[in-house]
């Protein structure tokens, strides 16, 4: 369920709001156990996603590092190679 939560800090180009919101949604899905909440729980679920998004956005854009920014294509290739080694696909 949380496989789409990726490292979002120190990439060039920087993480987008959509990427941060997607990670926030997956985090709330994991915590709540809901892929889609019931109508009764929808307001609390959606508010939680928004709250986590705000905090995550502030975090990602406030962190500093002296390390060079990572390249998305290179990191994706590394992840693909790890998956190939692990799962043989």
PyMOL Python script that loads the backbone (N, CA, C, O; Angstrom):
from pymol import cmd

cmd.read_pdbstr("""\
ATOM      1  N   UNK A   1       0.813  -1.201   0.000  1.00  0.00           N
ATOM      2  CA  UNK A   1       0.000   0.000   0.000  1.00  0.00           C
ATOM      3  C   UNK A   1       0.854   1.262   0.000  1.00  0.00           C
ATOM      4  O   UNK A   1       0.458   2.259  -0.604  1.00  0.00           O
ATOM      5  N   UNK A   2       2.006   1.252   0.654  1.00  0.00           N
ATOM      6  CA  UNK A   2       2.826   2.461   0.756  1.00  0.00           C
ATOM      7  C   UNK A   2       3.984   2.466  -0.218  1.00  0.00           C
ATOM      8  O   UNK A   2       4.911   3.263  -0.067  1.00  0.00           O
ATOM      9  N   UNK A   3       3.955   1.617  -1.192  1.00  0.00           N
ATOM     10  CA  UNK A   3       5.074   1.565  -2.120  1.00  0.00           C
ATOM     11  C   UNK A   3       5.231   2.835  -2.936  1.00  0.00           C
ATOM     12  O   UNK A   3       6.312   3.101  -3.463  1.00  0.00           O
ATOM     13  N   UNK A   4       4.164   3.629  -3.049  1.00  0.00           N
ATOM     14  CA  UNK A   4       4.287   4.846  -3.842  1.00  0.00           C
ATOM     15  C   UNK A   4       4.835   6.015  -3.030  1.00  0.00           C
ATOM     16  O   UNK A   4       5.012   7.109  -3.566  1.00  0.00           O
ATOM     17  N   UNK A   5       5.107   5.798  -1.739  1.00  0.00           N
ATOM     18  CA  UNK A   5       5.749   6.849  -0.959  1.00  0.00           C
ATOM     19  C   UNK A   5       7.238   6.771  -1.246  1.00  0.00           C
ATOM     20  O   UNK A   5       7.900   5.793  -0.898  1.00  0.00           O
ATOM     21  N   UNK A   6       7.744   7.786  -1.869  1.00  0.00           N
ATOM     22  CA  UNK A   6       9.135   7.846  -2.289  1.00  0.00           C
ATOM     23  C   UNK A   6       9.853   8.960  -1.542  1.00  0.00           C
ATOM     24  O   UNK A   6       9.221   9.855  -0.981  1.00  0.00           O
ATOM     25  N   UNK A   7      11.172   8.894  -1.541  1.00  0.00           N
ATOM     26  CA  UNK A   7      11.955  10.000  -1.004  1.00  0.00           C
ATOM     27  C   UNK A   7      11.694  11.205  -1.892  1.00  0.00           C
ATOM     28  O   UNK A   7      11.789  11.119  -3.116  1.00  0.00           O
ATOM     29  N   UNK A   8      11.368  12.316  -1.273  1.00  0.00           N
ATOM     30  CA  UNK A   8      11.017  13.513  -2.034  1.00  0.00           C
ATOM     31  C   UNK A   8      12.016  14.641  -1.853  1.00  0.00           C
ATOM     32  O   UNK A   8      11.935  15.649  -2.556  1.00  0.00           O
ATOM     33  N   UNK A   9      12.940  14.501  -0.942  1.00  0.00           N
ATOM     34  CA  UNK A   9      13.898  15.565  -0.657  1.00  0.00           C
ATOM     35  C   UNK A   9      15.161  15.435  -1.497  1.00  0.00           C
ATOM     36  O   UNK A   9      15.632  14.331  -1.774  1.00  0.00           O
ATOM     37  N   UNK A  10      15.688  16.561  -1.889  1.00  0.00           N
ATOM     38  CA  UNK A  10      16.978  16.689  -2.570  1.00  0.00           C
ATOM     39  C   UNK A  10      16.979  16.079  -3.967  1.00  0.00           C
ATOM     40  O   UNK A  10      17.897  15.344  -4.334  1.00  0.00           O
ATOM     41  N   UNK A  11      15.954  16.387  -4.735  1.00  0.00           N
ATOM     42  CA  UNK A  11      15.897  15.984  -6.134  1.00  0.00           C
ATOM     43  C   UNK A  11      15.875  17.214  -7.012  1.00  0.00           C
ATOM     44  O   UNK A  11      15.429  18.286  -6.605  1.00  0.00           O
ATOM     45  N   UNK A  12      16.357  17.041  -8.203  1.00  0.00           N
ATOM     46  CA  UNK A  12      16.275  18.099  -9.199  1.00  0.00           C
ATOM     47  C   UNK A  12      15.496  17.548 -10.375  1.00  0.00           C
ATOM     48  O   UNK A  12      15.952  16.570 -10.968  1.00  0.00           O
ATOM     49  N   UNK A  13      14.376  18.092 -10.751  1.00  0.00           N
ATOM     50  CA  UNK A  13      13.696  19.214 -10.128  1.00  0.00           C
ATOM     51  C   UNK A  13      13.077  18.810  -8.787  1.00  0.00           C
ATOM     52  O   UNK A  13      12.866  17.625  -8.531  1.00  0.00           O
ATOM     53  N   UNK A  14      12.787  19.800  -7.931  1.00  0.00           N
ATOM     54  CA  UNK A  14      12.220  19.513  -6.610  1.00  0.00           C
ATOM     55  C   UNK A  14      10.868  18.799  -6.700  1.00  0.00           C
ATOM     56  O   UNK A  14      10.196  18.827  -7.731  1.00  0.00           O
ATOM     57  N   UNK A  15      10.496  18.168  -5.604  1.00  0.00           N
ATOM     58  CA  UNK A  15       9.212  17.470  -5.533  1.00  0.00           C
ATOM     59  C   UNK A  15       8.062  18.436  -5.816  1.00  0.00           C
ATOM     60  O   UNK A  15       8.071  19.587  -5.380  1.00  0.00           O
ATOM     61  N   UNK A  16       7.092  17.945  -6.544  1.00  0.00           N
ATOM     62  CA  UNK A  16       5.914  18.764  -6.853  1.00  0.00           C
ATOM     63  C   UNK A  16       4.868  18.603  -5.761  1.00  0.00           C
ATOM     64  O   UNK A  16       4.934  17.675  -4.955  1.00  0.00           O
ATOM     65  N   UNK A  17       3.915  19.501  -5.743  1.00  0.00           N
ATOM     66  CA  UNK A  17       2.805  19.385  -4.796  1.00  0.00           C
ATOM     67  C   UNK A  17       2.047  18.080  -5.011  1.00  0.00           C
ATOM     68  O   UNK A  17       1.602  17.458  -4.047  1.00  0.00           O
ATOM     69  N   UNK A  18       1.897  17.660  -6.263  1.00  0.00           N
ATOM     70  CA  UNK A  18       1.195  16.400  -6.545  1.00  0.00           C
ATOM     71  C   UNK A  18       1.924  15.209  -5.944  1.00  0.00           C
ATOM     72  O   UNK A  18       1.287  14.300  -5.411  1.00  0.00           O
ATOM     73  N   UNK A  19       3.247  15.201  -6.022  1.00  0.00           N
ATOM     74  CA  UNK A  19       4.021  14.102  -5.441  1.00  0.00           C
ATOM     75  C   UNK A  19       3.884  14.078  -3.918  1.00  0.00           C
ATOM     76  O   UNK A  19       3.739  13.014  -3.317  1.00  0.00           O
ATOM     77  N   UNK A  20       3.931  15.240  -3.312  1.00  0.00           N
ATOM     78  CA  UNK A  20       3.797  15.327  -1.855  1.00  0.00           C
ATOM     79  C   UNK A  20       2.390  14.932  -1.434  1.00  0.00           C
ATOM     80  O   UNK A  20       2.213  14.239  -0.432  1.00  0.00           O
ATOM     81  N   UNK A  21       1.387  15.368  -2.194  1.00  0.00           N
ATOM     82  CA  UNK A  21      -0.001  15.013  -1.862  1.00  0.00           C
ATOM     83  C   UNK A  21      -0.228  13.507  -2.022  1.00  0.00           C
ATOM     84  O   UNK A  21      -0.931  12.905  -1.211  1.00  0.00           O
ATOM     85  N   UNK A  22       0.353  12.895  -3.048  1.00  0.00           N
ATOM     86  CA  UNK A  22       0.209  11.452  -3.245  1.00  0.00           C
ATOM     87  C   UNK A  22       0.826  10.675  -2.086  1.00  0.00           C
ATOM     88  O   UNK A  22       0.251   9.693  -1.618  1.00  0.00           O
ATOM     89  N   UNK A  23       1.987  11.112  -1.628  1.00  0.00           N
ATOM     90  CA  UNK A  23       2.627  10.462  -0.483  1.00  0.00           C
ATOM     91  C   UNK A  23       1.774  10.639   0.769  1.00  0.00           C
ATOM     92  O   UNK A  23       1.651   9.716   1.574  1.00  0.00           O
ATOM     93  N   UNK A  24       1.188  11.814   0.934  1.00  0.00           N
ATOM     94  CA  UNK A  24       0.320  12.076   2.091  1.00  0.00           C
ATOM     95  C   UNK A  24      -0.910  11.180   2.064  1.00  0.00           C
ATOM     96  O   UNK A  24      -1.306  10.628   3.090  1.00  0.00           O
ATOM     97  N   UNK A  25      -1.510  11.039   0.891  1.00  0.00           N
ATOM     98  CA  UNK A  25      -2.673  10.169   0.737  1.00  0.00           C
ATOM     99  C   UNK A  25      -2.318   8.724   1.093  1.00  0.00           C
ATOM    100  O   UNK A  25      -3.063   8.062   1.816  1.00  0.00           O
ATOM    101  N   UNK A  26      -1.189   8.237   0.591  1.00  0.00           N
ATOM    102  CA  UNK A  26      -0.788   6.860   0.887  1.00  0.00           C
ATOM    103  C   UNK A  26      -0.528   6.669   2.376  1.00  0.00           C
ATOM    104  O   UNK A  26      -0.862   5.626   2.937  1.00  0.00           O
ATOM    105  N   UNK A  27       0.067   7.671   3.018  1.00  0.00           N
ATOM    106  CA  UNK A  27       0.327   7.597   4.447  1.00  0.00           C
ATOM    107  C   UNK A  27      -0.981   7.489   5.228  1.00  0.00           C
ATOM    108  O   UNK A  27      -1.090   6.664   6.135  1.00  0.00           O
ATOM    109  N   UNK A  28      -1.961   8.301   4.891  1.00  0.00           N
ATOM    110  CA  UNK A  28      -3.252   8.264   5.579  1.00  0.00           C
ATOM    111  C   UNK A  28      -3.981   6.950   5.284  1.00  0.00           C
ATOM    112  O   UNK A  28      -4.629   6.392   6.169  1.00  0.00           O
ATOM    113  N   UNK A  29      -3.880   6.459   4.059  1.00  0.00           N
ATOM    114  CA  UNK A  29      -4.471   5.155   3.738  1.00  0.00           C
ATOM    115  C   UNK A  29      -3.867   4.061   4.603  1.00  0.00           C
ATOM    116  O   UNK A  29      -4.581   3.183   5.089  1.00  0.00           O
ATOM    117  N   UNK A  30      -2.562   4.111   4.796  1.00  0.00           N
ATOM    118  CA  UNK A  30      -1.891   3.099   5.602  1.00  0.00           C
ATOM    119  C   UNK A  30      -2.326   3.198   7.058  1.00  0.00           C
ATOM    120  O   UNK A  30      -2.640   2.186   7.685  1.00  0.00           O
ATOM    121  N   UNK A  31      -2.347   4.407   7.595  1.00  0.00           N
ATOM    122  CA  UNK A  31      -2.730   4.585   8.988  1.00  0.00           C
ATOM    123  C   UNK A  31      -4.171   4.180   9.259  1.00  0.00           C
ATOM    124  O   UNK A  31      -4.472   3.539  10.266  1.00  0.00           O
ATOM    125  N   UNK A  32      -5.060   4.564   8.343  1.00  0.00           N
ATOM    126  CA  UNK A  32      -6.489   4.321   8.567  1.00  0.00           C
ATOM    127  C   UNK A  32      -6.925   2.915   8.186  1.00  0.00           C
ATOM    128  O   UNK A  32      -7.911   2.396   8.708  1.00  0.00           O
ATOM    129  N   UNK A  33      -6.180   2.305   7.270  1.00  0.00           N
ATOM    130  CA  UNK A  33      -6.596   1.001   6.768  1.00  0.00           C
ATOM    131  C   UNK A  33      -7.651   1.103   5.681  1.00  0.00           C
ATOM    132  O   UNK A  33      -8.167   0.087   5.217  1.00  0.00           O
ATOM    133  N   UNK A  34      -7.974   2.324   5.272  1.00  0.00           N
ATOM    134  CA  UNK A  34      -8.975   2.545   4.222  1.00  0.00           C
ATOM    135  C   UNK A  34      -8.292   2.896   2.914  1.00  0.00           C
ATOM    136  O   UNK A  34      -7.409   3.753   2.877  1.00  0.00           O
ATOM    137  N   UNK A  35      -8.698   2.237   1.851  1.00  0.00           N
ATOM    138  CA  UNK A  35      -8.286   2.694   0.526  1.00  0.00           C
ATOM    139  C   UNK A  35      -9.192   3.850   0.132  1.00  0.00           C
ATOM    140  O   UNK A  35      -8.728   4.872  -0.375  1.00  0.00           O
ATOM    141  N   UNK A  36     -10.456   3.684   0.364  1.00  0.00           N
ATOM    142  CA  UNK A  36     -11.461   4.733   0.196  1.00  0.00           C
ATOM    143  C   UNK A  36     -12.315   4.736   1.458  1.00  0.00           C
ATOM    144  O   UNK A  36     -12.874   3.700   1.817  1.00  0.00           O
ATOM    145  N   UNK A  37     -12.433   5.877   2.141  1.00  0.00           N
ATOM    146  CA  UNK A  37     -13.218   5.904   3.375  1.00  0.00           C
ATOM    147  C   UNK A  37     -14.715   5.874   3.094  1.00  0.00           C
ATOM    148  O   UNK A  37     -15.164   6.199   1.995  1.00  0.00           O
ATOM    149  N   UNK A  38     -15.475   5.478   4.106  1.00  0.00           N
ATOM    150  CA  UNK A  38     -16.933   5.548   3.999  1.00  0.00           C
ATOM    151  C   UNK A  38     -17.350   7.017   3.980  1.00  0.00           C
ATOM    152  O   UNK A  38     -16.553   7.898   4.304  1.00  0.00           O
ATOM    153  N   UNK A  39     -18.583   7.273   3.605  1.00  0.00           N
ATOM    154  CA  UNK A  39     -19.087   8.654   3.588  1.00  0.00           C
ATOM    155  C   UNK A  39     -18.979   9.284   4.977  1.00  0.00           C
ATOM    156  O   UNK A  39     -18.689  10.474   5.104  1.00  0.00           O
ATOM    157  N   UNK A  40     -19.214   8.477   6.018  1.00  0.00           N
ATOM    158  CA  UNK A  40     -19.140   8.998   7.384  1.00  0.00           C
ATOM    159  C   UNK A  40     -17.717   9.406   7.756  1.00  0.00           C
ATOM    160  O   UNK A  40     -17.527  10.352   8.520  1.00  0.00           O
ATOM    161  N   UNK A  41     -16.727   8.712   7.231  1.00  0.00           N
ATOM    162  CA  UNK A  41     -15.337   8.991   7.564  1.00  0.00           C
ATOM    163  C   UNK A  41     -14.619   9.887   6.551  1.00  0.00           C
ATOM    164  O   UNK A  41     -13.484  10.304   6.780  1.00  0.00           O
ATOM    165  N   UNK A  42     -15.281  10.176   5.443  1.00  0.00           N
ATOM    166  CA  UNK A  42     -14.641  10.942   4.379  1.00  0.00           C
ATOM    167  C   UNK A  42     -14.133  12.316   4.822  1.00  0.00           C
ATOM    168  O   UNK A  42     -13.008  12.671   4.468  1.00  0.00           O
ATOM    169  N   UNK A  43     -14.905  13.111   5.580  1.00  0.00           N
ATOM    170  CA  UNK A  43     -14.383  14.424   5.988  1.00  0.00           C
ATOM    171  C   UNK A  43     -13.104  14.318   6.839  1.00  0.00           C
ATOM    172  O   UNK A  43     -12.156  15.075   6.629  1.00  0.00           O
ATOM    173  N   UNK A  44     -13.081  13.395   7.782  1.00  0.00           N
ATOM    174  CA  UNK A  44     -11.889  13.233   8.632  1.00  0.00           C
ATOM    175  C   UNK A  44     -10.710  12.735   7.800  1.00  0.00           C
ATOM    176  O   UNK A  44      -9.581  13.191   7.983  1.00  0.00           O
ATOM    177  N   UNK A  45     -10.968  11.811   6.896  1.00  0.00           N
ATOM    178  CA  UNK A  45      -9.927  11.257   6.026  1.00  0.00           C
ATOM    179  C   UNK A  45      -9.330  12.366   5.161  1.00  0.00           C
ATOM    180  O   UNK A  45      -8.111  12.525   5.107  1.00  0.00           O
ATOM    181  N   UNK A  46     -10.184  13.128   4.486  1.00  0.00           N
ATOM    182  CA  UNK A  46      -9.709  14.192   3.596  1.00  0.00           C
ATOM    183  C   UNK A  46      -8.976  15.292   4.356  1.00  0.00           C
ATOM    184  O   UNK A  46      -7.977  15.825   3.872  1.00  0.00           O
ATOM    185  N   UNK A  47      -9.468  15.631   5.540  1.00  0.00           N
ATOM    186  CA  UNK A  47      -8.790  16.650   6.352  1.00  0.00           C
ATOM    187  C   UNK A  47      -7.421  16.152   6.799  1.00  0.00           C
ATOM    188  O   UNK A  47      -6.465  16.926   6.855  1.00  0.00           O
ATOM    189  N   UNK A  48      -7.323  14.880   7.113  1.00  0.00           N
ATOM    190  CA  UNK A  48      -6.038  14.305   7.516  1.00  0.00           C
ATOM    191  C   UNK A  48      -5.040  14.321   6.367  1.00  0.00           C
ATOM    192  O   UNK A  48      -3.863  14.622   6.566  1.00  0.00           O
ATOM    193  N   UNK A  49      -5.503  14.001   5.174  1.00  0.00           N
ATOM    194  CA  UNK A  49      -4.621  14.068   4.002  1.00  0.00           C
ATOM    195  C   UNK A  49      -4.111  15.487   3.831  1.00  0.00           C
ATOM    196  O   UNK A  49      -2.921  15.690   3.589  1.00  0.00           O
ATOM    197  N   UNK A  50      -4.982  16.463   3.951  1.00  0.00           N
ATOM    198  CA  UNK A  50      -4.582  17.865   3.801  1.00  0.00           C
ATOM    199  C   UNK A  50      -3.602  18.280   4.891  1.00  0.00           C
ATOM    200  O   UNK A  50      -2.625  18.972   4.607  1.00  0.00           O
ATOM    201  N   UNK A  51      -3.846  17.869   6.132  1.00  0.00           N
ATOM    202  CA  UNK A  51      -2.943  18.211   7.233  1.00  0.00           C
ATOM    203  C   UNK A  51      -1.555  17.614   7.017  1.00  0.00           C
ATOM    204  O   UNK A  51      -0.547  18.297   7.198  1.00  0.00           O
ATOM    205  N   UNK A  52      -1.504  16.345   6.632  1.00  0.00           N
ATOM    206  CA  UNK A  52      -0.224  15.692   6.388  1.00  0.00           C
ATOM    207  C   UNK A  52       0.478  16.350   5.197  1.00  0.00           C
ATOM    208  O   UNK A  52       1.693  16.547   5.226  1.00  0.00           O
ATOM    209  N   UNK A  53      -0.273  16.687   4.162  1.00  0.00           N
ATOM    210  CA  UNK A  53       0.308  17.377   3.009  1.00  0.00           C
ATOM    211  C   UNK A  53       0.989  18.672   3.433  1.00  0.00           C
ATOM    212  O   UNK A  53       2.119  18.942   3.025  1.00  0.00           O
ATOM    213  N   UNK A  54       0.309  19.474   4.250  1.00  0.00           N
ATOM    214  CA  UNK A  54       0.869  20.757   4.679  1.00  0.00           C
ATOM    215  C   UNK A  54       2.170  20.560   5.451  1.00  0.00           C
ATOM    216  O   UNK A  54       3.149  21.269   5.217  1.00  0.00           O
ATOM    217  N   UNK A  55       2.179  19.605   6.363  1.00  0.00           N
ATOM    218  CA  UNK A  55       3.379  19.344   7.156  1.00  0.00           C
ATOM    219  C   UNK A  55       4.497  18.791   6.276  1.00  0.00           C
ATOM    220  O   UNK A  55       5.646  19.220   6.389  1.00  0.00           O
ATOM    221  N   UNK A  56       4.170  17.847   5.408  1.00  0.00           N
ATOM    222  CA  UNK A  56       5.176  17.251   4.525  1.00  0.00           C
ATOM    223  C   UNK A  56       5.751  18.293   3.568  1.00  0.00           C
ATOM    224  O   UNK A  56       6.956  18.317   3.318  1.00  0.00           O
ATOM    225  N   UNK A  57       4.896  19.139   3.042  1.00  0.00           N
ATOM    226  CA  UNK A  57       5.348  20.201   2.130  1.00  0.00           C
ATOM    227  C   UNK A  57       6.327  21.121   2.853  1.00  0.00           C
ATOM    228  O   UNK A  57       7.390  21.454   2.329  1.00  0.00           O
ATOM    229  N   UNK A  58       5.951  21.522   4.056  1.00  0.00           N
ATOM    230  CA  UNK A  58       6.821  22.405   4.842  1.00  0.00           C
ATOM    231  C   UNK A  58       8.160  21.711   5.121  1.00  0.00           C
ATOM    232  O   UNK A  58       9.218  22.333   5.017  1.00  0.00           O
ATOM    233  N   UNK A  59       8.110  20.435   5.472  1.00  0.00           N
ATOM    234  CA  UNK A  59       9.333  19.690   5.744  1.00  0.00           C
ATOM    235  C   UNK A  59      10.233  19.610   4.518  1.00  0.00           C
ATOM    236  O   UNK A  59      11.406  19.977   4.580  1.00  0.00           O
ATOM    237  N   UNK A  60       9.689  19.133   3.412  1.00  0.00           N
ATOM    238  CA  UNK A  60      10.488  18.927   2.200  1.00  0.00           C
ATOM    239  C   UNK A  60      11.119  20.230   1.718  1.00  0.00           C
ATOM    240  O   UNK A  60      12.249  20.231   1.230  1.00  0.00           O
ATOM    241  N   UNK A  61      10.404  21.321   1.851  1.00  0.00           N
ATOM    242  CA  UNK A  61      10.912  22.597   1.359  1.00  0.00           C
ATOM    243  C   UNK A  61      11.726  23.366   2.396  1.00  0.00           C
ATOM    244  O   UNK A  61      12.257  24.434   2.091  1.00  0.00           O
ATOM    245  N   UNK A  62      11.832  22.840   3.619  1.00  0.00           N
ATOM    246  CA  UNK A  62      12.624  23.497   4.658  1.00  0.00           C
ATOM    247  C   UNK A  62      13.962  22.814   4.898  1.00  0.00           C
ATOM    248  O   UNK A  62      14.879  23.428   5.445  1.00  0.00           O
ATOM    249  N   UNK A  63      14.085  21.561   4.499  1.00  0.00           N
ATOM    250  CA  UNK A  63      15.323  20.830   4.722  1.00  0.00           C
ATOM    251  C   UNK A  63      16.451  21.408   3.878  1.00  0.00           C
ATOM    252  O   UNK A  63      16.229  21.906   2.775  1.00  0.00           O
ATOM    253  N   UNK A  64      17.659  21.335   4.413  1.00  0.00           N
ATOM    254  CA  UNK A  64      18.834  21.800   3.685  1.00  0.00           C
ATOM    255  C   UNK A  64      19.886  20.701   3.682  1.00  0.00           C
ATOM    256  O   UNK A  64      19.923  19.860   4.579  1.00  0.00           O
ATOM    257  N   UNK A  65      20.731  20.718   2.675  1.00  0.00           N
ATOM    258  CA  UNK A  65      21.801  19.743   2.565  1.00  0.00           C
ATOM    259  C   UNK A  65      22.937  20.331   1.746  1.00  0.00           C
ATOM    260  O   UNK A  65      22.747  21.251   0.951  1.00  0.00           O
ATOM    261  N   UNK A  66      24.113  19.779   1.958  1.00  0.00           N
ATOM    262  CA  UNK A  66      25.250  20.180   1.131  1.00  0.00           C
ATOM    263  C   UNK A  66      25.498  19.149   0.034  1.00  0.00           C
ATOM    264  O   UNK A  66      26.345  19.352  -0.836  1.00  0.00           O
ATOM    265  N   UNK A  67      24.754  18.040   0.077  1.00  0.00           N
ATOM    266  CA  UNK A  67      24.897  16.989  -0.937  1.00  0.00           C
ATOM    267  C   UNK A  67      24.307  17.471  -2.262  1.00  0.00           C
ATOM    268  O   UNK A  67      23.352  18.247  -2.275  1.00  0.00           O
ATOM    269  N   UNK A  68      24.870  17.016  -3.361  1.00  0.00           N
ATOM    270  CA  UNK A  68      24.293  17.397  -4.654  1.00  0.00           C
ATOM    271  C   UNK A  68      22.901  16.782  -4.822  1.00  0.00           C
ATOM    272  O   UNK A  68      22.618  15.703  -4.301  1.00  0.00           O
ATOM    273  N   UNK A  69      22.056  17.478  -5.548  1.00  0.00           N
ATOM    274  CA  UNK A  69      20.702  16.982  -5.794  1.00  0.00           C
ATOM    275  C   UNK A  69      20.765  15.678  -6.582  1.00  0.00           C
ATOM    276  O   UNK A  69      21.607  15.506  -7.463  1.00  0.00           O
ATOM    277  N   UNK A  70      19.855  14.764  -6.244  1.00  0.00           N
ATOM    278  CA  UNK A  70      19.790  13.485  -6.943  1.00  0.00           C
ATOM    279  C   UNK A  70      19.038  13.642  -8.260  1.00  0.00           C
ATOM    280  O   UNK A  70      18.166  14.498  -8.411  1.00  0.00           O
ATOM    281  N   UNK A  71      19.404  12.793  -9.194  1.00  0.00           N
ATOM    282  CA  UNK A  71      18.773  12.784 -10.503  1.00  0.00           C
ATOM    283  C   UNK A  71      17.660  11.738 -10.488  1.00  0.00           C
ATOM    284  O   UNK A  71      17.902  10.579 -10.150  1.00  0.00           O
ATOM    285  N   UNK A  72      16.460  12.136 -10.848  1.00  0.00           N
ATOM    286  CA  UNK A  72      15.309  11.218 -10.805  1.00  0.00           C
ATOM    287  C   UNK A  72      15.498  10.007 -11.706  1.00  0.00           C
ATOM    288  O   UNK A  72      15.156   8.889 -11.319  1.00  0.00           O
ATOM    289  N   UNK A  73      16.029  10.212 -12.887  1.00  0.00           N
ATOM    290  CA  UNK A  73      16.208   9.098 -13.832  1.00  0.00           C
ATOM    291  C   UNK A  73      17.221   8.088 -13.305  1.00  0.00           C
ATOM    292  O   UNK A  73      17.022   6.880 -13.432  1.00  0.00           O
ATOM    293  N   UNK A  74      18.298   8.577 -12.720  1.00  0.00           N
ATOM    294  CA  UNK A  74      19.323   7.681 -12.170  1.00  0.00           C
ATOM    295  C   UNK A  74      18.751   6.893 -10.997  1.00  0.00           C
ATOM    296  O   UNK A  74      18.966   5.685 -10.899  1.00  0.00           O
ATOM    297  N   UNK A  75      18.026   7.564 -10.111  1.00  0.00           N
ATOM    298  CA  UNK A  75      17.441   6.881  -8.953  1.00  0.00           C
ATOM    299  C   UNK A  75      16.392   5.858  -9.387  1.00  0.00           C
ATOM    300  O   UNK A  75      16.291   4.788  -8.786  1.00  0.00           O
ATOM    301  N   UNK A  76      15.614   6.171 -10.420  1.00  0.00           N
ATOM    302  CA  UNK A  76      14.625   5.222 -10.936  1.00  0.00           C
ATOM    303  C   UNK A  76      15.310   3.997 -11.518  1.00  0.00           C
ATOM    304  O   UNK A  76      14.831   2.877 -11.341  1.00  0.00           O
ATOM    305  N   UNK A  77      16.417   4.194 -12.207  1.00  0.00           N
ATOM    306  CA  UNK A  77      17.156   3.067 -12.774  1.00  0.00           C
ATOM    307  C   UNK A  77      17.724   2.185 -11.669  1.00  0.00           C
ATOM    308  O   UNK A  77      17.707   0.960 -11.789  1.00  0.00           O
ATOM    309  N   UNK A  78      18.223   2.786 -10.602  1.00  0.00           N
ATOM    310  CA  UNK A  78      18.734   2.012  -9.463  1.00  0.00           C
ATOM    311  C   UNK A  78      17.614   1.184  -8.835  1.00  0.00           C
ATOM    312  O   UNK A  78      17.811   0.012  -8.515  1.00  0.00           O
ATOM    313  N   UNK A  79      16.442   1.789  -8.659  1.00  0.00           N
ATOM    314  CA  UNK A  79      15.303   1.088  -8.069  1.00  0.00           C
ATOM    315  C   UNK A  79      14.868  -0.072  -8.959  1.00  0.00           C
ATOM    316  O   UNK A  79      14.530  -1.149  -8.468  1.00  0.00           O
ATOM    317  N   UNK A  80      14.877   0.153 -10.250  1.00  0.00           N
ATOM    318  CA  UNK A  80      14.501  -0.906 -11.193  1.00  0.00           C
ATOM    319  C   UNK A  80      15.485  -2.062 -11.115  1.00  0.00           C
ATOM    320  O   UNK A  80      15.081  -3.224 -11.151  1.00  0.00           O
ATOM    321  N   UNK A  81      16.774  -1.753 -11.009  1.00  0.00           N
ATOM    322  CA  UNK A  81      17.796  -2.797 -10.897  1.00  0.00           C
ATOM    323  C   UNK A  81      17.640  -3.581  -9.598  1.00  0.00           C
ATOM    324  O   UNK A  81      17.799  -4.802  -9.585  1.00  0.00           O
ATOM    325  N   UNK A  82      17.327  -2.877  -8.498  1.00  0.00           N
ATOM    326  CA  UNK A  82      17.100  -3.571  -7.215  1.00  0.00           C
ATOM    327  C   UNK A  82      15.893  -4.493  -7.302  1.00  0.00           C
ATOM    328  O   UNK A  82      15.924  -5.610  -6.785  1.00  0.00           O
ATOM    329  N   UNK A  83      14.838  -4.035  -7.951  1.00  0.00           N
ATOM    330  CA  UNK A  83      13.637  -4.860  -8.101  1.00  0.00           C
ATOM    331  C   UNK A  83      13.916  -6.078  -8.966  1.00  0.00           C
ATOM    332  O   UNK A  83      13.431  -7.172  -8.677  1.00  0.00           O
ATOM    333  N   UNK A  84      14.684  -5.897 -10.011  1.00  0.00           N
ATOM    334  CA  UNK A  84      15.048  -7.007 -10.877  1.00  0.00           C
ATOM    335  C   UNK A  84      15.839  -8.057 -10.111  1.00  0.00           C
ATOM    336  O   UNK A  84      15.600  -9.257 -10.248  1.00  0.00           O
ATOM    337  N   UNK A  85      16.777  -7.594  -9.309  1.00  0.00           N
ATOM    338  CA  UNK A  85      17.587  -8.515  -8.500  1.00  0.00           C
ATOM    339  C   UNK A  85      16.737  -9.224  -7.447  1.00  0.00           C
ATOM    340  O   UNK A  85      16.902 -10.418  -7.196  1.00  0.00           O
ATOM    341  N   UNK A  86      15.829  -8.471  -6.840  1.00  0.00           N
ATOM    342  CA  UNK A  86      14.995  -9.031  -5.773  1.00  0.00           C
ATOM    343  C   UNK A  86      13.917  -9.964  -6.290  1.00  0.00           C
ATOM    344  O   UNK A  86      13.706 -11.040  -5.730  1.00  0.00           O
ATOM    345  N   UNK A  87      13.231  -9.563  -7.355  1.00  0.00           N
ATOM    346  CA  UNK A  87      12.079 -10.309  -7.837  1.00  0.00           C
ATOM    347  C   UNK A  87      12.331 -11.055  -9.147  1.00  0.00           C
ATOM    348  O   UNK A  87      11.507 -11.868  -9.564  1.00  0.00           O
ATOM    349  N   UNK A  88      13.450 -10.787  -9.790  1.00  0.00           N
ATOM    350  CA  UNK A  88      13.773 -11.464 -11.031  1.00  0.00           C
ATOM    351  C   UNK A  88      12.901 -11.073 -12.208  1.00  0.00           C
ATOM    352  O   UNK A  88      12.738 -11.840 -13.157  1.00  0.00           O
ATOM    353  N   UNK A  89      12.334  -9.855 -12.138  1.00  0.00           N
ATOM    354  CA  UNK A  89      11.481  -9.377 -13.241  1.00  0.00           C
ATOM    355  C   UNK A  89      11.999  -8.088 -13.764  1.00  0.00           C
ATOM    356  O   UNK A  89      11.423  -7.521 -14.692  1.00  0.00           O
TER     357      UNK A  89
END
""", "prot")
cmd.dss("prot")
cmd.show_as("cartoon", "prot")
cmd.util.cbc("prot")
cmd.orient("prot")
